[in-house]
Amino acid sequence: MKISARNTLKGKVVSVEKGATTAHVKIEVADGTVITASITNESVDSLGLAVGGQAYAVVKASDVMVAVD
């Protein structure tokens, strides 16, 4: 796989929750560190995503926000 995004985190799919059109996919990228992505149900099916399978969380953003209390 070649991709321009430099923030790729390999992990294990721990949850796939499909809604009417959109699914929430949770990928554990380190012990206790989970990234959640919202993607289409069609993409879930096309990628063959299933709990226990491996996947990459690819982060591509033009802005990063930082906040404190």
C-alpha positions as CSV (number, residue, x, y, z in Angstrom):
1,M,0.0,0.0,0.0
2,K,1.3,3.5,-0.9
3,I,-0.4,6.5,0.5
4,S,0.5,10.2,0.9
5,A,-0.7,10.5,4.5
6,R,2.1,10.0,6.9
7,N,0.0,9.2,10.0
8,T,-0.8,5.5,9.6
9,L,-1.5,3.4,12.7
10,K,-1.7,-0.3,12.3
11,G,-4.1,-2.1,14.7
12,K,-6.8,-4.6,15.3
13,V,-10.5,-4.0,14.6
14,V,-12.3,-4.3,18.0
15,S,-15.8,-3.1,17.0
16,V,-17.9,-2.5,13.9
17,E,-21.3,-0.9,14.6
18,K,-23.4,-0.3,11.4
19,G,-26.1,2.2,11.3
20,A,-28.6,3.1,8.6
21,T,-25.9,4.3,6.2
22,T,-22.8,4.9,8.4
23,A,-20.7,2.6,10.5
24,H,-18.4,3.3,13.5
25,V,-15.3,1.3,13.3
26,K,-13.0,1.1,16.4
27,I,-9.3,0.1,15.8
28,E,-7.1,-0.6,18.8
29,V,-3.6,0.8,17.8
30,A,-1.9,0.1,21.1
31,D,-2.9,-1.4,24.4
32,G,-6.0,0.5,25.5
33,T,-5.6,3.1,22.7
34,V,-8.6,3.0,20.4
35,I,-9.3,5.2,17.4
36,T,-12.9,5.5,16.1
37,A,-13.7,6.2,12.5
38,S,-17.1,6.9,10.8
39,I,-17.2,5.4,7.4
40,T,-20.0,4.2,5.1
41,N,-21.5,0.7,5.4
42,E,-20.4,0.2,1.8
43,S,-16.8,0.8,2.7
44,V,-17.0,-1.6,5.7
45,D,-18.2,-4.3,3.3
46,S,-15.8,-3.4,0.5
47,L,-12.8,-3.5,2.9
48,G,-14.0,-6.7,4.5
49,L,-13.7,-5.2,8.0
50,A,-14.6,-7.6,10.8
51,V,-13.8,-7.7,14.5
52,G,-10.4,-9.3,15.1
53,G,-9.1,-8.3,11.7
54,Q,-6.2,-6.0,11.0
55,A,-6.6,-2.5,9.6
56,Y,-4.9,0.8,9.5
57,A,-6.2,4.1,10.9
58,V,-5.0,6.7,8.5
59,V,-5.1,10.3,9.8
60,K,-5.0,13.1,7.3
61,A,-6.0,16.5,8.6
62,S,-5.3,20.1,7.6
63,D,-5.8,21.3,11.2
64,V,-5.0,20.0,14.6
65,M,-6.7,21.6,17.6
66,V,-5.3,21.7,21.1
67,A,-7.4,22.4,24.2
68,V,-6.9,22.6,28.0
69,D,-9.2,23.0,31.0
